[in-house]
């Protein structure tokens, strides 16, 4: 009986139940994952994109800002959309990174 109980507790602890559940805690005792709830998205207009490699430079510049998790650039529309943690950065900082790389950016939508 003791072996079964110990084995059961070990399985719960190892399969995502966590130590809190093994010790009698609840799933609510675990910290919440920082997911899309803490993410913001902003669309930027981008100037000076004239060739197919320009979006690569814009994307890398924007992704280099701490807190930015994703950037997609639309060459034809001359826009970029950044997903970021607003607690770590701002749309202005992301736009500045693109501007500093030679591609002036302006936020058009949050």
N, CA, C and O atoms as CSV, one atom per row, in Angstrom:
chain,resi,resn,atom,element,x,y,z
A,1,UNK,N,N,0.829,-1.193,0.000
A,1,UNK,CA,C,0.000,0.000,0.000
A,1,UNK,C,C,0.870,1.253,0.000
A,1,UNK,O,O,0.592,2.195,-0.742
A,2,UNK,N,N,1.924,1.279,0.824
A,2,UNK,CA,C,2.800,2.438,0.887
A,2,UNK,C,C,3.534,2.631,-0.440
A,2,UNK,O,O,3.706,3.758,-0.905
A,3,UNK,N,N,3.971,1.508,-1.051
A,3,UNK,CA,C,4.675,1.608,-2.319
A,3,UNK,C,C,3.755,2.173,-3.395
A,3,UNK,O,O,4.183,2.988,-4.212
A,4,UNK,N,N,2.507,1.751,-3.399
A,4,UNK,CA,C,1.547,2.230,-4.386
A,4,UNK,C,C,1.307,3.726,-4.212
A,4,UNK,O,O,1.265,4.471,-5.191
A,5,UNK,N,N,1.150,4.160,-2.973
A,5,UNK,CA,C,0.925,5.575,-2.692
A,5,UNK,C,C,2.140,6.403,-3.092
A,5,UNK,O,O,1.989,7.457,-3.712
A,6,UNK,N,N,3.331,5.950,-2.753
A,6,UNK,CA,C,4.545,6.673,-3.112
A,6,UNK,C,C,4.740,6.715,-4.619
A,6,UNK,O,O,5.120,7.747,-5.173
A,7,UNK,N,N,4.481,5.603,-5.277
A,7,UNK,CA,C,4.593,5.563,-6.724
A,7,UNK,C,C,3.586,6.517,-7.363
A,7,UNK,O,O,3.915,7.222,-8.317
A,8,UNK,N,N,2.390,6.541,-6.852
A,8,UNK,CA,C,1.356,7.441,-7.363
A,8,UNK,C,C,1.754,8.899,-7.196
A,8,UNK,O,O,1.572,9.705,-8.108
A,9,UNK,N,N,2.296,9.237,-6.038
A,9,UNK,CA,C,2.741,10.608,-5.798
A,9,UNK,C,C,3.897,10.984,-6.726
A,9,UNK,O,O,3.965,12.110,-7.220
A,10,UNK,N,N,4.791,10.044,-6.955
A,10,UNK,CA,C,5.920,10.301,-7.846
A,10,UNK,C,C,5.432,10.551,-9.271
A,10,UNK,O,O,5.936,11.446,-9.951
A,11,UNK,N,N,4.463,9.772,-9.724
A,11,UNK,CA,C,3.920,9.936,-11.070
A,11,UNK,C,C,3.235,11.294,-11.195
A,11,UNK,O,O,3.408,11.984,-12.200
A,12,UNK,N,N,2.465,11.681,-10.190
A,12,UNK,CA,C,1.782,12.977,-10.227
A,12,UNK,C,C,2.803,14.107,-10.284
A,12,UNK,O,O,2.641,15.058,-11.049
A,13,UNK,N,N,3.850,14.003,-9.477
A,13,UNK,CA,C,4.868,15.056,-9.445
A,13,UNK,C,C,5.616,15.151,-10.765
A,13,UNK,O,O,5.992,16.248,-11.180
A,14,UNK,N,N,5.837,14.036,-11.426
A,14,UNK,CA,C,6.632,14.037,-12.650
A,14,UNK,C,C,5.814,14.344,-13.903
A,14,UNK,O,O,6.395,14.723,-14.920
A,15,UNK,N,N,4.515,14.197,-13.869
A,15,UNK,CA,C,3.711,14.370,-15.078
A,15,UNK,C,C,2.974,15.690,-15.118
A,15,UNK,O,O,1.932,15.796,-15.766
A,16,UNK,N,N,3.486,16.685,-14.448
A,16,UNK,CA,C,2.865,17.996,-14.543
A,16,UNK,C,C,1.974,18.315,-13.374
A,16,UNK,O,O,1.500,19.446,-13.257
A,17,UNK,N,N,1.728,17.363,-12.507
A,17,UNK,CA,C,0.940,17.642,-11.314
A,17,UNK,C,C,1.712,18.533,-10.379
A,17,UNK,O,O,1.133,19.294,-9.603
A,18,UNK,N,N,3.015,18.438,-10.454
A,18,UNK,CA,C,3.881,19.313,-9.681
A,18,UNK,C,C,3.958,18.927,-8.229
A,18,UNK,O,O,3.162,18.128,-7.736
A,19,UNK,N,N,4.917,19.498,-7.556
A,19,UNK,CA,C,5.121,19.233,-6.141
A,19,UNK,C,C,3.945,19.736,-5.329
A,19,UNK,O,O,3.575,19.112,-4.334
A,20,UNK,N,N,3.338,20.869,-5.734
A,20,UNK,CA,C,2.212,21.422,-4.985
A,20,UNK,C,C,1.060,20.427,-4.910
A,20,UNK,O,O,0.435,20.275,-3.860
A,21,UNK,N,N,0.776,19.746,-6.025
A,21,UNK,CA,C,-0.295,18.763,-6.026
A,21,UNK,C,C,0.099,17.536,-5.209
A,21,UNK,O,O,-0.738,16.969,-4.507
A,22,UNK,N,N,1.349,17.123,-5.292
A,22,UNK,CA,C,1.795,15.957,-4.544
A,22,UNK,C,C,1.740,16.213,-3.048
A,22,UNK,O,O,1.560,15.281,-2.264
A,23,UNK,N,N,1.894,17.460,-2.650
A,23,UNK,CA,C,1.874,17.797,-1.227
A,23,UNK,C,C,0.503,18.261,-0.762
A,23,UNK,O,O,0.353,18.719,0.371
A,24,UNK,N,N,-0.488,18.147,-1.619
A,24,UNK,CA,C,-1.842,18.499,-1.217
A,24,UNK,C,C,-2.278,19.865,-1.696
A,24,UNK,O,O,-3.375,20.302,-1.348
A,25,UNK,N,N,-1.468,20.563,-2.483
A,25,UNK,CA,C,-1.836,21.870,-3.004
A,25,UNK,C,C,-2.803,21.721,-4.161
A,25,UNK,O,O,-3.209,20.611,-4.507
A,26,UNK,N,N,-3.168,22.840,-4.754
A,26,UNK,CA,C,-4.073,22.808,-5.896
A,26,UNK,C,C,-3.357,23.342,-7.120
A,26,UNK,O,O,-2.279,23.930,-7.027
A,27,UNK,N,N,-3.969,23.129,-8.250
A,27,UNK,CA,C,-3.393,23.636,-9.497
A,27,UNK,C,C,-3.325,25.161,-9.478
A,27,UNK,O,O,-2.479,25.744,-10.156
A,28,UNK,N,N,-4.196,25.813,-8.717
A,28,UNK,CA,C,-4.195,27.275,-8.638
A,28,UNK,C,C,-3.004,27.811,-7.851
A,28,UNK,O,O,-2.730,29.010,-7.889
A,29,UNK,N,N,-2.292,26.933,-7.136
A,29,UNK,CA,C,-1.110,27.349,-6.397
A,29,UNK,C,C,0.068,27.601,-7.318
A,29,UNK,O,O,1.026,28.272,-6.934
A,30,UNK,N,N,0.005,27.065,-8.535
A,30,UNK,CA,C,1.102,27.232,-9.490
A,30,UNK,C,C,1.000,28.583,-10.163
A,30,UNK,O,O,-0.108,29.058,-10.412
A,31,UNK,N,N,2.133,29.223,-10.467
A,31,UNK,CA,C,2.072,30.507,-11.167
A,31,UNK,C,C,1.502,30.343,-12.572
A,31,UNK,O,O,1.774,29.353,-13.252
A,32,UNK,N,N,0.728,31.301,-12.989
A,32,UNK,CA,C,0.140,31.259,-14.332
A,32,UNK,C,C,1.218,31.518,-15.368
A,32,UNK,O,O,2.137,32.307,-15.149
A,33,UNK,N,N,1.093,30.851,-16.485
A,33,UNK,CA,C,2.041,31.053,-17.580
A,33,UNK,C,C,1.790,32.422,-18.199
A,33,UNK,O,O,0.640,32.818,-18.390
A,34,UNK,N,N,2.862,33.144,-18.510
A,34,UNK,CA,C,2.681,34.433,-19.170
A,34,UNK,C,C,2.489,34.164,-20.653
A,34,UNK,O,O,3.451,33.913,-21.379
A,35,UNK,N,N,1.269,34.217,-21.085
A,35,UNK,CA,C,0.940,33.870,-22.463
A,35,UNK,C,C,0.433,35.094,-23.197
A,35,UNK,O,O,0.871,36.217,-22.944
A,36,UNK,N,N,-0.479,34.864,-24.092
A,36,UNK,CA,C,-0.997,35.931,-24.931
A,36,UNK,C,C,-1.693,37.018,-24.120
A,36,UNK,O,O,-1.903,38.119,-24.628
A,37,UNK,N,N,-2.054,36.734,-22.872
A,37,UNK,CA,C,-2.721,37.730,-22.043
A,37,UNK,C,C,-1.827,38.938,-21.812
A,37,UNK,O,O,-2.333,40.050,-21.654
A,38,UNK,N,N,-0.534,38.754,-21.788
A,38,UNK,CA,C,0.378,39.854,-21.513
A,38,UNK,C,C,1.013,40.402,-22.787
A,38,UNK,O,O,1.932,41.217,-22.712
A,39,UNK,N,N,0.547,39.977,-23.930
A,39,UNK,CA,C,1.119,40.406,-25.197
A,39,UNK,C,C,0.259,41.492,-25.833
A,39,UNK,O,O,-0.966,41.492,-25.714
A,40,UNK,N,N,0.935,42.417,-26.510
A,40,UNK,CA,C,0.251,43.446,-27.292
A,40,UNK,C,C,0.722,43.319,-28.731
A,40,UNK,O,O,1.792,42.773,-29.000
A,41,UNK,N,N,-0.076,43.822,-29.643
A,41,UNK,CA,C,0.304,43.827,-31.056
A,41,UNK,C,C,0.108,45.230,-31.598
A,41,UNK,O,O,-0.888,45.891,-31.306
A,42,UNK,N,N,1.068,45.672,-32.387
A,42,UNK,CA,C,0.979,46.976,-33.028
A,42,UNK,C,C,1.387,46.824,-34.482
A,42,UNK,O,O,2.328,46.101,-34.806
A,43,UNK,N,N,0.664,47.516,-35.355
A,43,UNK,CA,C,0.999,47.549,-36.771
A,43,UNK,C,C,1.710,48.870,-37.052
A,43,UNK,O,O,1.311,49.922,-36.551
A,44,UNK,N,N,2.757,48.801,-37.851
A,44,UNK,CA,C,3.565,49.967,-38.189
A,44,UNK,C,C,3.589,50.154,-39.703
A,44,UNK,O,O,3.610,49.173,-40.446
A,45,UNK,N,N,3.584,51.393,-40.161
A,45,UNK,CA,C,3.895,51.664,-41.558
A,45,UNK,C,C,5.414,51.791,-41.633
A,45,UNK,O,O,6.045,52.349,-40.736
A,46,UNK,N,N,5.986,51.273,-42.701
A,46,UNK,CA,C,7.437,51.259,-42.858
A,46,UNK,C,C,7.799,51.984,-44.153
A,46,UNK,O,O,7.242,51.695,-45.212
A,47,UNK,N,N,8.725,52.918,-44.058
A,47,UNK,CA,C,9.191,53.652,-45.231
A,47,UNK,C,C,10.514,53.067,-45.726
A,47,UNK,O,O,11.200,52.348,-44.998
A,48,UNK,N,N,10.858,53.382,-46.962
A,48,UNK,CA,C,12.147,53.051,-47.587
A,48,UNK,C,C,12.337,51.575,-47.923
A,48,UNK,O,O,13.454,51.179,-48.256
A,49,UNK,N,N,11.304,50.746,-47.852
A,49,UNK,CA,C,11.473,49.347,-48.265
A,49,UNK,C,C,11.343,49.297,-49.784
A,49,UNK,O,O,10.265,49.512,-50.338
A,50,UNK,N,N,12.465,49.009,-50.446
A,50,UNK,CA,C,12.478,49.040,-51.909
A,50,UNK,C,C,12.831,47.704,-52.547
A,50,UNK,O,O,12.672,47.537,-53.756
A,51,UNK,N,N,13.310,46.746,-51.748
A,51,UNK,CA,C,13.689,45.460,-52.332
A,51,UNK,C,C,13.265,44.322,-51.409
A,51,UNK,O,O,12.825,44.550,-50.282
A,52,UNK,N,N,13.400,43.121,-51.894
A,52,UNK,CA,C,12.928,41.944,-51.162
A,52,UNK,C,C,13.709,41.666,-49.876
A,52,UNK,O,O,13.217,40.951,-49.003
A,53,UNK,N,N,14.914,42.218,-49.747
A,53,UNK,CA,C,15.682,41.968,-48.524
A,53,UNK,C,C,15.425,43.011,-47.434
A,53,UNK,O,O,15.796,42.798,-46.280
A,54,UNK,N,N,14.801,44.121,-47.782
A,54,UNK,CA,C,14.497,45.153,-46.785
A,54,UNK,C,C,13.664,44.619,-45.613
A,54,UNK,O,O,13.963,44.956,-44.467
A,55,UNK,N,N,12.634,43.803,-45.852
A,55,UNK,CA,C,11.847,43.295,-44.729
A,55,UNK,C,C,12.669,42.475,-43.732
A,55,UNK,O,O,12.345,42.427,-42.546
A,56,UNK,N,N,13.721,41.840,-44.212
A,56,UNK,CA,C,14.573,41.063,-43.304
A,56,UNK,C,C,15.248,41.997,-42.310
A,56,UNK,O,O,15.301,41.703,-41.116
A,57,UNK,N,N,15.758,43.115,-42.793
A,57,UNK,CA,C,16.411,44.085,-41.920
A,57,UNK,C,C,15.420,44.674,-40.919
A,57,UNK,O,O,15.741,44.822,-39.740
A,58,UNK,N,N,14.226,45.006,-41.384
A,58,UNK,CA,C,13.192,45.556,-40.495
A,58,UNK,C,C,12.834,44.537,-39.418
A,58,UNK,O,O,12.765,44.872,-38.235
A,59,UNK,N,N,12.607,43.300,-39.831
A,59,UNK,CA,C,12.224,42.262,-38.872
A,59,UNK,C,C,13.313,42.051,-37.825
A,59,UNK,O,O,13.024,41.982,-36.631
A,60,UNK,N,N,14.550,41.951,-38.265
A,60,UNK,CA,C,15.649,41.733,-37.319
A,60,UNK,C,C,15.821,42.911,-36.362
A,60,UNK,O,O,16.094,42.720,-35.177
A,61,UNK,N,N,15.663,44.113,-36.876
A,61,UNK,CA,C,15.783,45.292,-36.018
A,61,UNK,C,C,14.699,45.298,-34.946
A,61,UNK,O,O,14.975,45.554,-33.774
A,62,UNK,N,N,13.472,45.015,-35.352
A,62,UNK,CA,C,12.359,45.016,-34.395
A,62,UNK,C,C,12.471,43.863,-33.408
A,62,UNK,O,O,12.200,44.031,-32.219
A,63,UNK,N,N,12.870,42.691,-33.897
A,63,UNK,CA,C,13.021,41.532,-33.011
A,63,UNK,C,C,14.157,41.727,-32.013
A,63,UNK,O,O,14.193,41.064,-30.976
A,64,UNK,N,N,15.077,42.626,-32.317
A,64,UNK,CA,C,16.190,42.897,-31.413
A,64,UNK,C,C,15.802,43.695,-30.186
A,64,UNK,O,O,16.606,43.831,-29.264
A,65,UNK,N,N,14.599,44.221,-30.151
A,65,UNK,CA,C,14.124,44.978,-28.993
A,65,UNK,C,C,13.684,43.989,-27.917
A,65,UNK,O,O,12.883,43.093,-28.183
A,66,UNK,N,N,14.208,44.152,-26.707
A,66,UNK,CA,C,13.832,43.267,-25.600
A,66,UNK,C,C,12.329,43.336,-25.372
A,66,UNK,O,O,11.751,44.418,-25.278
A,67,UNK,N,N,11.709,42.172,-25.286
A,67,UNK,CA,C,10.267,42.096,-25.077
A,67,UNK,C,C,9.479,41.792,-26.329
A,67,UNK,O,O,8.299,41.451,-26.243
A,68,UNK,N,N,10.099,41.905,-27.492
A,68,UNK,CA,C,9.420,41.588,-28.758
A,68,UNK,C,C,9.503,40.085,-28.982
A,68,UNK,O,O,10.592,39.511,-28.963
A,69,UNK,N,N,8.355,39.446,-29.196
A,69,UNK,CA,C,8.338,37.994,-29.375
A,69,UNK,C,C,8.138,37.569,-30.832
A,69,UNK,O,O,8.507,36.455,-31.205
A,70,UNK,N,N,7.558,38.444,-31.657
A,70,UNK,CA,C,7.345,38.083,-33.061
A,70,UNK,C,C,7.159,39.343,-33.896
A,70,UNK,O,O,6.611,40.344,-33.436
A,71,UNK,N,N,7.632,39.263,-35.141
A,71,UNK,CA,C,7.454,40.365,-36.084
A,71,UNK,C,C,7.159,39.761,-37.453
A,71,UNK,O,O,7.848,38.841,-37.893
A,72,UNK,N,N,6.141,40.276,-38.118
A,72,UNK,CA,C,5.889,39.884,-39.501
A,72,UNK,C,C,5.872,41.162,-40.329
A,72,UNK,O,O,5.293,42.172,-39.929
A,73,UNK,N,N,6.514,41.098,-41.488
A,73,UNK,CA,C,6.638,42.268,-42.354
A,73,UNK,C,C,5.961,41.951,-43.689
A,73,UNK,O,O,6.188,40.898,-44.285
A,74,UNK,N,N,5.135,42.879,-44.136
A,74,UNK,CA,C,4.460,42.750,-45.431
A,74,UNK,C,C,5.088,43.765,-46.384
A,74,UNK,O,O,4.808,44.962,-46.315
A,75,UNK,N,N,5.942,43.262,-47.272
A,75,UNK,CA,C,6.664,44.140,-48.196
A,75,UNK,C,C,5.704,44.914,-49.085
A,75,UNK,O,O,5.875,46.119,-49.268
A,76,UNK,N,N,4.706,44.254,-49.636
A,76,UNK,CA,C,3.778,44.911,-50.568
A,76,UNK,C,C,2.962,46.012,-49.899
A,76,UNK,O,O,2.734,47.066,-50.493
A,77,UNK,N,N,2.523,45.772,-48.672
A,77,UNK,CA,C,1.729,46.773,-47.958
A,77,UNK,C,C,2.609,47.798,-47.244
A,77,UNK,O,O,2.116,48.822,-46.771
A,78,UNK,N,N,3.921,47.519,-47.167
A,78,UNK,CA,C,4.871,48.394,-46.463
A,78,UNK,C,C,4.483,48.556,-44.994
A,78,UNK,O,O,4.475,49.659,-44.449
A,79,UNK,N,N,4.159,47.410,-44.367
A,79,UNK,CA,C,3.794,47.411,-42.956
A,79,UNK,C,C,4.530,46.295,-42.222
A,79,UNK,O,O,5.056,45.360,-42.825
A,80,UNK,N,N,4.546,46.428,-40.916
A,80,UNK,CA,C,5.076,45.378,-40.044
A,80,UNK,C,C,4.128,45.267,-38.861
A,80,UNK,O,O,3.526,46.253,-38.438
A,81,UNK,N,N,4.004,44.064,-38.337
A,81,UNK,CA,C,3.162,43.828,-37.162
A,81,UNK,C,C,4.038,43.155,-36.114
A,81,UNK,O,O,4.609,42.089,-36.347
A,82,UNK,N,N,4.132,43.799,-34.955
A,82,UNK,CA,C,4.975,43.286,-33.877
A,82,UNK,C,C,4.116,42.824,-32.710
A,82,UNK,O,O,3.148,43.485,-32.335
A,83,UNK,N,N,4.480,41.685,-32.146
A,83,UNK,CA,C,3.871,41.168,-30.927
A,83,UNK,C,C,4.916,41.329,-29.836
A,83,UNK,O,O,6.067,40.927,-30.004
A,84,UNK,N,N,4.510,41.923,-28.710
A,84,UNK,CA,C,5.483,42.246,-27.673
A,84,UNK,C,C,4.836,42.307,-26.290
A,84,UNK,O,O,3.615,42.366,-26.151
A,85,UNK,N,N,5.690,42.291,-25.288
A,85,UNK,CA,C,5.257,42.404,-23.899
A,85,UNK,C,C,5.273,43.889,-23.536
A,85,UNK,O,O,6.347,44.484,-23.448
A,86,UNK,N,N,4.105,44.497,-23.325
A,86,UNK,CA,C,4.061,45.935,-23.046
A,86,UNK,C,C,4.684,46.311,-21.701
A,86,UNK,O,O,4.907,47.490,-21.430
A,87,UNK,N,N,4.964,45.316,-20.861
A,87,UNK,CA,C,5.651,45.606,-19.587
A,87,UNK,C,C,7.149,45.770,-19.806
A,87,UNK,O,O,7.851,46.303,-18.947
A,88,UNK,N,N,7.642,45.310,-20.962
A,88,UNK,CA,C,9.081,45.354,-21.233
A,88,UNK,C,C,9.480,46.364,-22.295
A,88,UNK,O,O,10.628,46.807,-22.323
A,89,UNK,N,N,8.544,46.738,-23.178
A,89,UNK,CA,C,8.881,47.685,-24.245
A,89,UNK,C,C,7.634,48.420,-24.697
A,89,UNK,O,O,6.528,48.148,-24.229
A,90,UNK,N,N,7.830,49.350,-25.609
A,90,UNK,CA,C,6.722,50.149,-26.131
A,90,UNK,C,C,6.743,50.126,-27.656
A,90,UNK,O,O,7.740,49.761,-28.279
A,91,UNK,N,N,5.622,50.523,-28.232
A,91,UNK,CA,C,5.554,50.624,-29.692
A,91,UNK,C,C,6.562,51.661,-30.186
A,91,UNK,O,O,7.146,51.493,-31.256
A,92,UNK,N,N,6.767,52.716,-29.427
A,92,UNK,CA,C,7.728,53.750,-29.821
A,92,UNK,C,C,9.152,53.193,-29.886
A,92,UNK,O,O,9.912,53.547,-30.787
A,93,UNK,N,N,9.513,52.334,-28.950
A,93,UNK,CA,C,10.855,51.734,-28.958
A,93,UNK,C,C,11.034,50.802,-30.141
A,93,UNK,O,O,12.116,50.737,-30.724
A,94,UNK,N,N,9.983,50.082,-30.500
A,94,UNK,CA,C,10.047,49.171,-31.644
A,94,UNK,C,C,10.172,49.977,-32.939
A,94,UNK,O,O,10.959,49.632,-33.820
A,95,UNK,N,N,9.391,51.052,-33.043
A,95,UNK,CA,C,9.473,51.916,-34.217
A,95,UNK,C,C,10.863,52.543,-34.319
A,95,UNK,O,O,11.409,52.661,-35.415
A,96,UNK,N,N,11.429,52.938,-33.202
A,96,UNK,CA,C,12.764,53.544,-33.196
A,96,UNK,C,C,13.820,52.564,-33.694
A,96,UNK,O,O,14.756,52.961,-34.386
A,97,UNK,N,N,13.677,51.295,-33.348
A,97,UNK,CA,C,14.643,50.284,-33.803
A,97,UNK,C,C,14.631,50.176,-35.323
A,97,UNK,O,O,15.690,50.081,-35.944
A,98,UNK,N,N,13.460,50.190,-35.921
A,98,UNK,CA,C,13.362,50.131,-37.378
A,98,UNK,C,C,13.899,51.416,-37.997
A,98,UNK,O,O,14.629,51.381,-38.988
A,99,UNK,N,N,13.536,52.537,-37.410
A,99,UNK,CA,C,14.004,53.835,-37.906
A,99,UNK,C,C,15.522,53.911,-37.859
A,99,UNK,O,O,16.151,54.390,-38.802
A,100,UNK,N,N,16.116,53.440,-36.764
A,100,UNK,CA,C,17.570,53.453,-36.624
A,100,UNK,C,C,18.256,52.535,-37.633
A,100,UNK,O,O,19.428,52.733,-37.953
A,101,UNK,N,N,17.538,51.538,-38.131
A,101,UNK,CA,C,18.095,50.630,-39.145
A,101,UNK,C,C,17.922,51.189,-40.552
A,101,UNK,O,O,18.325,50.552,-41.525
A,102,UNK,N,N,17.322,52.385,-40.668
A,102,UNK,CA,C,17.172,53.016,-41.981
A,102,UNK,C,C,15.786,52.904,-42.578
A,102,UNK,O,O,15.564,53.297,-43.723
A,103,UNK,N,N,14.852,52.370,-41.808
A,103,UNK,CA,C,13.485,52.178,-42.296
A,103,UNK,C,C,12.516,52.847,-41.325
A,103,UNK,O,O,12.007,52.193,-40.415
A,104,UNK,N,N,12.256,54.140,-41.505
A,104,UNK,CA,C,11.378,54.863,-40.582
A,104,UNK,C,C,10.040,54.143,-40.403
A,104,UNK,O,O,9.390,53.753,-41.373
A,105,UNK,N,N,9.649,53.978,-39.143
A,105,UNK,CA,C,8.406,53.264,-38.828
A,105,UNK,C,C,7.520,54.169,-37.981
A,105,UNK,O,O,8.002,54.977,-37.187
A,106,UNK,N,N,6.205,54.010,-38.172
A,106,UNK,CA,C,5.231,54.768,-37.403
A,106,UNK,C,C,4.087,53.832,-37.040
A,106,UNK,O,O,3.534,53.151,-37.904
A,107,UNK,N,N,3.737,53.803,-35.765
A,107,UNK,CA,C,2.633,52.951,-35.307
A,107,UNK,C,C,1.322,53.496,-35.862
A,107,UNK,O,O,1.054,54.696,-35.800
A,108,UNK,N,N,0.507,52.584,-36.407
A,108,UNK,CA,C,-0.773,52.996,-36.964
A,108,UNK,C,C,-1.945,52.343,-36.263
A,108,UNK,O,O,-3.082,52.788,-36.426
A,109,UNK,N,N,-1.694,51.278,-35.473
A,109,UNK,CA,C,-2.787,50.561,-34.848
A,109,UNK,C,C,-2.259,49.786,-33.656
A,109,UNK,O,O,-1.187,49.185,-33.719
A,110,UNK,N,N,-3.007,49.803,-32.585
A,110,UNK,CA,C,-2.663,48.983,-31.409
A,110,UNK,C,C,-3.635,47.861,-31.247
A,110,UNK,O,O,-3.510,47.066,-30.315
